[in-house]
């Protein structure tokens, strides 16, 4: 099993999930430039990570890969408590991260640059930060009741950790969100997370 990842991208979540399975795997670090080359586009025409390769089979899309890992390695218990409701709870939060929170970063990452008006573009950035603040408040409330998003540790937690790193890097206001802060501390104290951050060269980054 091989994961193609770009340091700090959403693929870091898959890297952490793989590490949590305690199963053998390899990784290949790919830069943004390399993702645009024909050889990588053969794996994923979109030129994005993550990409998971296993025995000649290629899987793309973050949520698909995370769910596959949970199903492929059930003994890791990353897909819920084994009940339909537990699985649904994992997918509720995975869906929130993948469909709501992740896309909310897009204006800050450049999707509104076509407007060619610095003041207007900055307004879209400010609006995105306000949206993200509200989403992180919702997560903080959830983490006040549970140590992990879905109740037990799951594939949703590495994804949240990546979103949190992004938020800090683009200066989303996270002040007062103490439960989120404790979650980050739990993640950074985890041996698997520490290994992934070191392997991706992120151990000295925010």
N, C-alpha and C positions, 0 to 999 in steps of 0.2 A: 504494500500500500504506500503510495507516494502522494504527498501534498505539495502543490505549487503555491507559494505564498509570497507576498510582498510585505516587508516589515511594517507593522503598524496599521496595515489595511484590515478590512473585516476578516480576512483569512487568518489573522492571528487568533480569532475565536476558534476556528477549526483546528488550528495547531494545538491550542490548549486542550480542546476536547480529545484530540488524538492522544495527547500525553496522559490525560486522565483515564483513558481506556487501559493503559499499561500494556498495550499490545505493540508489537514491532511495526515500525513505519519509517519512512525516510521523507525528507523535505528537500525541495529545491527553491532557493531564494531567487525570485525574478524581479528585476527592476521595472519601472514603468516603460522604459525604452524597450526592454526585451519583450514585454507583453505586446508590443506593436509589431513584432517581427513575424514573418510567415510561419516559422516553425511553432511558435506558441499559438498563433491563430488557428493552426490545425487542431489544437487541443480545445481552444475556446475562441470561436470567431469574434466574440465580443471583446477579446483582449483583456479580460478582467480575471482577477483571482477572487475566491479560491478555485482551484481545480484539483480534483482528487482522481488518481489513476490507480486501478487495481486490476491486474491480470488482463490488460488490454482494454478494459472498460473505463470510460472517462465520465465523470460526473461534475457538473458545474452548479452554481447557485448556492449561496451560503446556507440558507435554511434547508435545502435538500441534502447537502453534505452533512450538516449537523444531525438531522433526523436519521440519515443513513447510519452514521456512527452510533447513535443511540440504539438503533435496531440491530446493527451488525454485532455489537458487543453489549448485550443486555446485562451481563454480569457487572458492568461498570455502573449500572443504575443511573444513567444520565437522561433517561427518558420518562422519568416519573416513578411513582411508587408501585407500578405494575397493574394499577387499576385504570379503567377507561377515563375516569375523572382526573386521575393523576396525570395521565398522558395529555388530556385536553388542557390541563392547567399549564403544562410545559409549552404546548403549542399556542396557548393564549398569549403568553409573554414573549415567546419567540416571534409570533406574528406582530405583536406590538413593536418589538425592536426592529424587525425587518421591514415592516410596511409603514410604520409611523415615524419612529425615531430616526432610523438611518436616512430616509429620504429628506428629513427636515434639515440635514446638514448641507444639502446640495447647493443652495444659494451661496453659502459661505465658501464652498469648495469651487465656485466659479460658474455655476449654471446661469447666473444672471449677468455675466460680464458682457453679453451681447447688447445690453441696454446702452452701453457706451456713455453713461452719465455717472460720474463718480459718486455724486450725492445720492442719486436714485439707487445705485448698486449698494451703497452703504446702508440705505434704508431697508433693502431686502435682507441684508446681513443682520441688522438689528432685529427685524421681525423674526428671522429664523432663530436668533438667540432667545427671544421671548418665548417662542413656541417650545423650544427645547427646555427652557427653564420649567415651564409648566409640565412637560413630560417627566422631567427628573423629579419634580415635586410628587407626582403620582407614584413613581418608583420608590421614592424615599418613604412615602406613606406605607407602601407594601412591605418594605424592608423593616419597618417598625414592628411588624407582626411576625416576620419570618427572617431567618438569616439569609435565605436564598430565595430568588424570585418565585419559583414554583413550589416553595415549601421545603423540598429537599434539593440538594445540589443537582443541577441539570445542565443540558446544553445551552440553556438561556443565559446562564451566568457568565461564561466567557464572552458572549456577544455584548452583554451589558458592560463588562469591563472594558472592552474596546471602545464602546460608545462614550464611556466615561473619560477615557484617555483623550479621545477626540475633543470632547467638550472642554476639557481643561486647556488643550492646545489652542482652541479658537476662542477662549475667554468667555464661555457661557458662565453666567453667574450661578454658582453652586453653593453660595454662602448659606449657612444655616441648615443644610441638608445632612444632618449628623448620621442618620442611618445609612445614607449612601457612602459617607466617609468611612464608616465602620466596615461596610461591604468591601470597599477598596482595600482596606487594611487586611481583611481576611483573604482576599485574592492575592495580594502581594506577599502574604506570609506562606502561601501554598507552594510546596516544592515544585510541582508541575508547572505552575505559572512562572515561577522564578527561572526554571530551566528554559522555557519557551522565550521569555524576554531576553535571556542571555543569548540563546541561539539566533534570535532575530536582531541582535545588537541593540536592544531597547532597554537593557537593564540600567542604563544611566539616564534614560529619558524620563519625561513626566509620565 
